[in-house]
């Protein structure tokens, strides 16, 4: 039986390399497939996305050729969750095989109101840096390297812009595949109510895990995250 391909989509400002630490812990029946977004990593010379829709279209072109070659799952964190969610419906509309499972991490349900959320991408530079440090995922020492900041800040701002300007559009129906939601209890960007609202988008088996920690529990507690992924996917392939 072919391995289950796990397509992983990173958070705003993140690169696909963040998922590489999962490789030794994933079941041998799962093939890790981190998907690199434009403007970072090996795609650093490519233009940044002007909208979340552009990101979805781009990733669809990348993974579509593999979707009829065997079982697969989608996983996204924060902005990556929105991309994975919209990607599911693009796949469905294209009459390609649907995923065995969808994992949404570090982000409230797409249908929850966001008008009152803070617009990080509009903040002045010093305040923007401060907020990124407090949110986690970026160390204070990182901002002491001007050459890195010069590349990182425009990328981070643009990712946050397309994330923050996303507006949910009603879908033809809920996700039919099993859905697992991962949430940090102390995440300043996602309340427990917003995370639980993912249930409204699922017609199949739904599971939610609440982690101790903030927005970047995915990287801080990756061993537990990978354990959940293994337990969620392997029974499907048996």
Secondary structure per residue as TSV (DSSP state, phi and psi in degrees):
chain	resnum	aa	ss	phi	psi
A	1	X	-	360.0	137.5
A	2	X	-	-69.9	153.4
A	3	X	-	-68.1	156.2
A	4	X	E	-84.5	120.8
A	5	X	E	-80.7	129.1
A	6	X	E	-109.8	101.5
A	7	X	E	-83.0	117.3
A	8	X	E	-111.3	130.0
A	9	X	E	-116.0	124.1
A	10	X	-	-77.1	174.1
A	11	X	-	-82.6	173.3
A	12	X	T	-56.7	128.2
A	13	X	T	81.6	-6.3
A	14	X	-	-91.8	163.4
A	15	X	-	-118.4	159.6
A	16	X	G	-62.0	-21.1
A	17	X	G	-64.3	-17.7
A	18	X	G	-61.6	-24.1
A	19	X	G	-88.6	-7.3
A	20	X	G	-62.6	-28.2
A	21	X	G	-69.4	-10.5
A	22	X	G	-77.9	-23.9
A	23	X	T	-52.1	-47.7
A	24	X	T	-66.6	-18.9
A	25	X	T	-99.5	-18.8
A	26	X	S	-70.4	147.0
A	27	X	-	-55.7	148.4
A	28	X	T	-67.3	-11.7
A	29	X	T	-89.4	2.3
A	30	X	E	-118.5	130.4
A	31	X	E	-104.1	114.7
A	32	X	E	-71.3	128.5
A	33	X	E	-130.9	74.5
A	34	X	E	-63.9	135.4
A	35	X	E	-106.0	119.3
A	36	X	-	-82.5	130.6
A	37	X	-	-83.5	156.1
A	38	X	T	-63.4	145.6
A	39	X	T	91.2	8.1
A	40	X	S	-150.5	165.8
A	41	X	G	55.4	-136.9
A	42	X	G	-70.1	-8.1
A	43	X	G	-108.6	24.3
A	44	X	T	-63.6	-25.6
A	45	X	T	-84.7	-4.3
A	46	X	S	-85.7	151.4
A	47	X	-	-66.1	146.2
A	48	X	-	-71.4	158.5
A	49	X	-	-74.2	143.2
A	50	X	S	-89.7	-14.1
A	51	X	S	-158.8	163.6
A	52	X	H	-65.2	-33.1
A	53	X	H	-60.4	-38.9
A	54	X	H	-62.9	-40.0
A	55	X	H	-63.7	-43.3
A	56	X	H	-62.2	-46.8
A	57	X	H	-60.3	-41.1
A	58	X	H	-64.7	-47.8
A	59	X	H	-68.3	-32.3
A	60	X	H	-61.2	-44.1
A	61	X	H	-62.0	-33.2
A	62	X	H	-72.4	-45.1
A	63	X	H	-95.2	-18.7
A	64	X	G	-52.4	-42.7
A	65	X	G	-61.4	-17.4
A	66	X	G	-99.4	-9.3
A	67	X	T	-72.3	-20.2
A	68	X	T	-104.5	17.0
A	69	X	S	-102.7	4.3
A	70	X	S	149.3	176.8
A	71	X	-	-65.9	149.3
A	72	X	E	-152.6	165.0
A	73	X	E	-135.9	157.4
A	74	X	E	-113.2	141.0
A	75	X	E	-143.0	135.2
A	76	X	E	-141.9	150.8
A	77	X	E	-119.5	130.6
A	78	X	T	57.6	-117.3
A	79	X	H	-55.9	-34.4
A	80	X	H	-61.2	-29.5
A	81	X	H	-65.8	-42.4
A	82	X	H	-63.0	-43.1
A	83	X	H	-61.8	-45.1
A	84	X	H	-62.3	-40.2
A	85	X	H	-62.0	-50.7
A	86	X	H	-68.4	-31.7
A	87	X	H	-64.0	-38.2
A	88	X	H	-55.0	-46.0
A	89	X	H	-74.3	-29.1
A	90	X	H	-68.8	-39.8
A	91	X	H	-62.9	-45.8
A	92	X	H	-62.1	-42.9
A	93	X	H	-67.5	-22.0
A	94	X	T	-91.3	4.3
A	95	X	T	59.9	31.5
A	96	X	-	-94.0	158.9
A	97	X	-	-55.6	135.4
A	98	X	-	-80.1	160.1
A	99	X	-	-68.7	154.9
A	100	X	S	-71.7	-28.1
A	101	X	E	-158.7	150.1
A	102	X	E	-128.0	129.9
A	103	X	E	-112.4	123.8
A	104	X	E	-118.2	122.6
A	105	X	E	-127.9	140.5
A	106	X	S	64.8	30.0
A	107	X	S	-158.4	138.6
A	108	X	-	-69.2	167.3
A	109	X	-	-58.1	143.4
A	110	X	T	-58.4	-28.5
A	111	X	T	-80.0	-9.3
A	112	X	S	-73.5	140.3
A	113	X	-	-58.7	141.0
A	114	X	-	-126.2	3.3
A	115	X	T	-58.0	-33.2
A	116	X	T	-90.0	-1.6
A	117	X	S	-69.2	149.9
A	118	X	-	-65.3	136.6
A	119	X	-	-95.1	88.7
A	120	X	G	-60.7	-36.5
A	121	X	G	-68.3	-13.7
A	122	X	G	-94.1	-3.9
A	123	X	S	-72.3	147.8
A	124	X	-	-59.6	158.2
A	125	X	H	-56.5	-48.0
A	126	X	H	-63.2	-41.8
A	127	X	H	-69.3	-36.2
A	128	X	H	-61.6	-47.0
A	129	X	H	-59.7	-44.5
A	130	X	H	-60.0	-44.1
A	131	X	H	-65.9	-38.7
A	132	X	H	-65.8	-37.9
A	133	X	H	-65.8	-44.1
A	134	X	H	-67.6	-34.4
A	135	X	H	-68.0	-29.4
A	136	X	S	100.9	169.6
A	137	X	S	88.5	-17.8
A	138	X	S	-133.3	121.3
A	139	X	-	-80.2	157.4
A	140	X	G	-61.6	-34.8
A	141	X	G	-65.3	-28.8
A	142	X	G	-57.4	-40.1
A	143	X	G	-76.6	0.2
A	144	X	G	-88.4	1.4
A	145	X	-	-114.7	95.7
A	146	X	H	-54.2	-35.8
A	147	X	H	-67.4	-31.2
A	148	X	H	-77.3	-41.6
A	149	X	H	-61.7	-37.7
A	150	X	H	-59.7	-34.6
A	151	X	H	-86.4	-42.0
A	152	X	H	-71.4	-45.7
A	153	X	H	-60.4	-48.7
A	154	X	H	-60.9	-38.4
A	155	X	H	-63.5	-48.5
A	156	X	H	-63.2	-44.5
A	157	X	H	-61.3	-43.9
A	158	X	H	-68.0	-40.8
A	159	X	H	-59.9	-45.6
A	160	X	H	-65.2	-35.8
A	161	X	H	-61.6	-50.1
A	162	X	H	-69.3	-28.2
A	163	X	H	-69.6	-47.0
A	164	X	H	-73.9	-22.1
A	165	X	T	-92.7	-0.5
A	166	X	-	-62.6	136.6
A	167	X	-	-129.5	126.7
A	168	X	-	-67.1	134.6
A	169	X	-	-115.5	136.6
A	170	X	-	-54.6	140.3
A	171	X	-	-103.1	162.5
A	172	X	S	-66.7	-13.5
A	173	X	S	172.8	170.2
A	174	X	-	-73.2	168.2
A	175	X	B	-65.2	134.5
A	176	X	-	-93.9	-15.6
A	177	X	S	-82.6	161.3
A	178	X	E	-57.5	143.5
A	179	X	E	-124.7	132.3
A	180	X	E	-121.7	129.5
A	181	X	E	-111.9	134.7
A	182	X	E	-117.2	130.4
A	183	X	E	-141.4	139.9
A	184	X	E	-91.1	125.3
A	185	X	T	-60.6	-31.1
A	186	X	T	-103.1	17.2
A	187	X	-	-67.4	117.4
A	188	X	T	-69.3	-13.9
A	189	X	T	-97.1	-12.1
A	190	X	-	-140.6	119.3
A	191	X	-	-81.4	162.6
A	192	X	H	-61.2	-38.2
A	193	X	H	-61.1	-42.3
A	194	X	H	-66.4	-37.8
A	195	X	H	-68.7	-42.9
A	196	X	H	-64.4	-24.4
A	197	X	G	-66.0	-12.2
A	198	X	G	-59.3	-23.9
A	199	X	G	-55.5	-32.8
A	200	X	G	-66.4	-17.9
A	201	X	G	-102.1	11.6
A	202	X	B	-127.5	132.2
A	203	X	S	-108.4	-4.8
A	204	X	S	-106.1	-155.5
A	205	X	-	-66.2	131.1
A	206	X	E	-126.0	132.5
A	207	X	E	-135.7	141.0
A	208	X	E	-131.9	138.3
A	209	X	E	-120.2	128.8
A	210	X	E	-106.0	115.1
A	211	X	E	-92.7	149.5
A	212	X	S	-71.8	130.5
A	213	X	S	129.6	176.4
A	214	X	S	-98.3	-144.3
A	215	X	T	-66.9	-29.7
A	216	X	T	-106.2	34.9
A	217	X	H	-58.1	-26.7
A	218	X	H	-58.9	-38.6
A	219	X	H	-91.9	-29.8
A	220	X	H	-76.5	-28.9
A	221	X	T	-125.6	42.9
A	222	X	H	-64.5	-26.5
A	223	X	H	-62.4	-43.0
A	224	X	H	-69.1	-38.5
A	225	X	H	-60.0	-47.0
A	226	X	H	-64.5	-36.5
A	227	X	H	-60.7	-42.6
A	228	X	H	-64.0	-41.5
A	229	X	H	-61.5	-46.8
A	230	X	H	-58.7	-46.7
A	231	X	H	-66.2	-31.2
A	232	X	H	-76.6	-36.0
A	233	X	H	-93.8	-37.7
A	234	X	H	-64.0	-40.1
A	235	X	H	-57.5	-30.5
A	236	X	H	-66.5	-36.0
A	237	X	H	-85.9	-9.3
A	238	X	-	-72.7	360.0
